[in-house]
Amino acid sequence: QARGGYPTDRQITGKDYRQYMETLIEQSRKVAGWDVPWFVALATYHSEADASDEEFRQAQKSVMDLEKVYLGPDSDTLRAEFRDGVHFNERGLKAHAKLWSDAIESK
C-alpha cells in the first residue's frame, strides 16, 4: 500500500484491507472444507523512507480476532540490509524464514 505517487483509485483503506482479508480467509476455508488456520504477517515495508504503515499494520493485526487467525512475523523489522528494494535478498529470505518458524512454533 505505497501511497506516494499512486492514483487514488488504486488505494484502499485499512478498513478495506481488513474486509478483504476476512473475505479471503472465509473463502479459503469454504474451498478447503475446514477451518484452515491462518497466520498474518505484519508486512508494510516499501523502502527505508516508507518502512512502516501504521494504518495497515493495525489492519493486519485486526484479523487476529477471527477464529484460528494468528499473528505471523513482523517482516517490517527486516530493513534495508535484508532487502533488494521491497523484496528480500538472500540474507532477508533466511531471516524471514526464521521469523516465520518462530511464529508458527509459538502456537
N, C-alpha and C positions, 0 to 999 in steps of 0.2 A: 504494500500500500504506500508506495512512494508518492508523496503529494506534489512535490515541486515539479512543474513542467508538464504534468499530465492533465488532459482535459477533464472538466468536472463530470462529464458523462462516463468517465472511466474510474470514478472514485466511489467508494462505499463508506458507510459509517461503521463504527464499532457495533452498533445495534444490528446493522445489516449483516455484518460478519457473523455475529452470534446466531442469527436466524439461519443463515446459510449453513453454518457448521451443524446446527441442530438438525436441519433437514438432511444433510449428508449422513450424519450418524444414524438417524432414524431409517433412512432408505437403505443404507448398507446393512443394517440389522434385518430389515424386511427381506432383502435379497438373500442374505445368509441363512435366514430362518431361525436365528437365535440372537441373543443379546451379546454381540461381539464387544469385548471391552475395547475402549479407545484410550489412547494416550495423546494428549495435545501438547505440543511443544510451544514454548514462548519464542516466537521467531518473527522479528520485525526489522532486523538489520538491513540497511541498504548501502551504507558507507560510513566512514568514520564521522562524517558531518551529519549523518542521519542514522545513528547507531541504534536507536530505540524509539518506538512509537507507543507511548503510554496508553492511548485510546485502544489500540489493537492488542496490546499486552493484556489489558483488562478484559477485552472481549474474549481473548483466548482463555483466560482464567475463568471467565463466567460460565463456560460449559462444564466446569467441574461439578456443578450442581445437578447435572444429569446422572442417571444411574449408570454405574460402571464406566465413568469417564474420569480419567486420572491425569494429573499434571505430568507432562513429559519434561524434557530438559529445557533449560533456558539457553538456547543457542545464541542469544544476543550477547552472552558473556564471551563468546569467541570472536574476538575483534580482528583487526587488520592482519596481524601476523598469522592468522589461521585462514585467511581468505585470499582468493583471486577475484577481486571485485566483490560482488554479493555472494558468490559461490565459495564453498570450502576448497582450500588447497589440500595436498596430501596430509599435512600436519593437522589441518582442521577436520578432515574426514575421520582421522584416528581419534581426535579429541571429542568429536561429536558422537562417534560410536560409543565411547566410554561414558559420556553423559547419558546416552540412551540406555546403556546397560545398567547404569546406576539407578535410573528412574524406574526401570522395569523390575529390577531386583528388589527395590524398596516396597513393592506391592505384594 
